Amino acid sequence: MRCVIYREQTGDSEQVDCARPDGGCRAVLDRLADLKRGEFGWIHLDGPDQAELEELSGHLGLHPLAVEDAVQAHQRPKRERYGDVLAVALRTLLYIEDGSEVETGEVMVFLGPRFALTARHGPADPAPEAERRLRTDPGTLRFGPAAVLHAVLDVVVDSYNDAAVQVRADLTDLERCVFSSARDDVTEEIYSLKREVVEFRDAIQPLVPVVREFAASRDGWPEGVLPYFRDVADHAHRADTEVRSLDELLNSVLDAHLARVGTWQNDDMRRISAWAAILAIPTMVAGVYGMNFSHMPELSWTYGYPLAIGAMAVAAGLLYRAFRRNGWL
């Protein structure tokens, strides 16, 4: 557990000592109860359990359903209003370039009149970067707890755009493999990247309307904070458009690869058919003379054997030349 107390007018911050046997919960609650005018607190939890959240919810007025969502951490991006508390579910995203994998997590954000509470699950944690941005731009703290929501949203959406750039680079590499002269079967790699893009899409698409609602000033926030949310909405829309483009492009790449695989198979079948036709004539002639009848033409002729071999070679050579000219070999 971490807790920071912010002063809206000055932009100053104060770290609450959470290094206590109870995890700092009592120290946080005592400090929140002693907030002065123009102060608000931001509590951040990593992988919270039911007991920890219930202890905080009893003092912060969190709804039991929202607490359940924060503990289970299997929610789609959404926003819910429970009295004075706004609950926002976000999907975090971490793109692992080595394995071209997308790992998703969740951040639940609770906003009250004088507090912000974030509960994080998964590998990606937007809180440190969001805290750094608040320190860099303390002017946004005049918006109160909404500044924390904006900072966390901004970090999450920026991570989407960064991941989209990395996915685009991996997709470009796959395109080069598909259209290269080498016969590399990358069907599995395309399907793997497609699966990650689908997971990516499921994280960003439901978030776009949620951020748009924030930018529409339906929560009674100061007018000054709306341009910040509109900026995040614009970035989220851009990331969503990019993910849709990547999804469609992956379908095209997969279709192109399957078409090339079909072309390779047709080329192989033509080569096999051409060689079978070339070998058919010597096989036929040799089969006729291998029937071991007593009276067969040219058996007693001195030049019969060389003539048969020569005829087979000439016929096979003519077929080979014809197939080469037609591109079968």
ChimeraX attribute file (.defattr): number of C-alpha atoms within 10 A of each C-alpha:
attribute: neighborCount
match mode: 1-to-1
recipient: residues
	/A:1	18
	/A:2	19
	/A:3	24
	/A:4	19
	/A:5	20
	/A:6	25
	/A:7	20
	/A:8	21
	/A:9	15
	/A:10	13
	/A:11	17
	/A:12	13
	/A:13	17
	/A:14	11
	/A:15	13
	/A:16	18
	/A:17	16
	/A:18	16
	/A:19	12
	/A:20	10
	/A:21	8
	/A:22	10
	/A:23	14
	/A:24	17
	/A:25	22
	/A:26	15
	/A:27	17
	/A:28	24
	/A:29	17
	/A:30	11
	/A:31	17
	/A:32	22
	/A:33	11
	/A:34	10
	/A:35	16
	/A:36	11
	/A:37	9
	/A:38	14
	/A:39	23
	/A:40	22
	/A:41	27
	/A:42	22
	/A:43	22
	/A:44	21
	/A:45	19
	/A:46	15
	/A:47	16
	/A:48	18
	/A:49	15
	/A:50	12
	/A:51	10
	/A:52	15
	/A:53	20
	/A:54	18
	/A:55	13
	/A:56	18
	/A:57	15
	/A:58	11
	/A:59	11
	/A:60	22
	/A:61	14
	/A:62	23
	/A:63	17
	/A:64	14
	/A:65	10
	/A:66	21
	/A:67	20
	/A:68	14
	/A:69	14
	/A:70	28
	/A:71	20
	/A:72	14
	/A:73	20
	/A:74	13
	/A:75	16
	/A:76	17
	/A:77	23
	/A:78	17
	/A:79	20
	/A:80	12
	/A:81	14
	/A:82	16
	/A:83	10
	/A:84	11
	/A:85	20
	/A:86	19
	/A:87	24
	/A:88	22
	/A:89	25
	/A:90	26
	/A:91	28
	/A:92	27
	/A:93	26
	/A:94	20
	/A:95	21
	/A:96	13
	/A:97	13
	/A:98	6
	/A:99	9
	/A:100	16
	/A:101	17
	/A:102	19
	/A:103	16
	/A:104	17
	/A:105	19
	/A:106	26
	/A:107	30
	/A:108	26
	/A:109	25
	/A:110	29
	/A:111	23
	/A:112	21
	/A:113	13
	/A:114	18
	/A:115	23
	/A:116	26
	/A:117	23
	/A:118	25
	/A:119	25
	/A:120	26
	/A:121	22
	/A:122	17
	/A:123	13
	/A:124	19
	/A:125	21
	/A:126	20
	/A:127	22
	/A:128	12
	/A:129	15
	/A:130	21
	/A:131	16
	/A:132	12
	/A:133	17
	/A:134	21
	/A:135	15
	/A:136	11
	/A:137	11
	/A:138	19
	/A:139	14
	/A:140	23
	/A:141	24
	/A:142	20
	/A:143	17
	/A:144	26
	/A:145	25
	/A:146	24
	/A:147	22
	/A:148	27
	/A:149	19
	/A:150	23
	/A:151	22
	/A:152	25
	/A:153	25
	/A:154	23
	/A:155	19
	/A:156	27
	/A:157	27
	/A:158	16
	/A:159	19
	/A:160	28
	/A:161	18
	/A:162	16
	/A:163	21
	/A:164	20
	/A:165	15
	/A:166	16
	/A:167	24
	/A:168	17
	/A:169	13
	/A:170	16
	/A:171	21
	/A:172	13
	/A:173	11
	/A:174	21
	/A:175	20
	/A:176	10
	/A:177	16
	/A:178	23
	/A:179	14
	/A:180	10
	/A:181	8
	/A:182	8
	/A:183	12
	/A:184	12
	/A:185	14
	/A:186	16
	/A:187	16
	/A:188	10
	/A:189	15
	/A:190	21
	/A:191	14
	/A:192	14
	/A:193	22
	/A:194	20
	/A:195	15
	/A:196	19
	/A:197	21
	/A:198	15
	/A:199	16
	/A:200	27
	/A:201	20
	/A:202	16
	/A:203	23
	/A:204	25
	/A:205	19
	/A:206	16
	/A:207	23
	/A:208	22
	/A:209	17
	/A:210	17
	/A:211	23
	/A:212	17
	/A:213	15
	/A:214	22
	/A:215	22
	/A:216	13
	/A:217	14
	/A:218	8
	/A:219	12
	/A:220	8
	/A:221	15
	/A:222	12
	/A:223	11
	/A:224	11
	/A:225	20
	/A:226	16
	/A:227	12
	/A:228	18
	/A:229	25
	/A:230	17
	/A:231	15
	/A:232	25
	/A:233	24
	/A:234	17
	/A:235	18
	/A:236	26
	/A:237	20
	/A:238	16
	/A:239	25
	/A:240	25
	/A:241	15
	/A:242	18
	/A:243	26
	/A:244	17
	/A:245	13
	/A:246	21
	/A:247	20
	/A:248	13
	/A:249	16
	/A:250	20
	/A:251	15
	/A:252	13
	/A:253	20
	/A:254	22
	/A:255	13
	/A:256	15
	/A:257	22
	/A:258	16
	/A:259	12
	/A:260	16
	/A:261	17
	/A:262	12
	/A:263	12
	/A:264	13
	/A:265	12
	/A:266	13
	/A:267	15
	/A:268	14
	/A:269	13
	/A:270	16
	/A:271	17
	/A:272	14
	/A:273	14
	/A:274	19
	/A:275	17
	/A:276	12
	/A:277	16
	/A:278	20
	/A:279	16
	/A:280	14
	/A:281	17
	/A:282	18
	/A:283	13
	/A:284	12
	/A:285	14
	/A:286	14
	/A:287	11
	/A:288	12
	/A:289	14
	/A:290	9
	/A:291	9
	/A:292	9
	/A:293	8
	/A:294	7
	/A:295	8
	/A:296	11
	/A:297	9
	/A:298	13
	/A:299	12
	/A:300	10
	/A:301	8
	/A:302	9
	/A:303	10
	/A:304	13
	/A:305	13
	/A:306	10
	/A:307	12
	/A:308	16
	/A:309	13
	/A:310	12
	/A:311	15
	/A:312	20
	/A:313	16
	/A:314	12
	/A:315	15
	/A:316	19
	/A:317	13
	/A:318	12
	/A:319	18
	/A:320	18
	/A:321	13
	/A:322	14
	/A:323	18
	/A:324	13
	/A:325	10
	/A:326	9
	/A:327	11
	/A:328	18
	/A:329	17
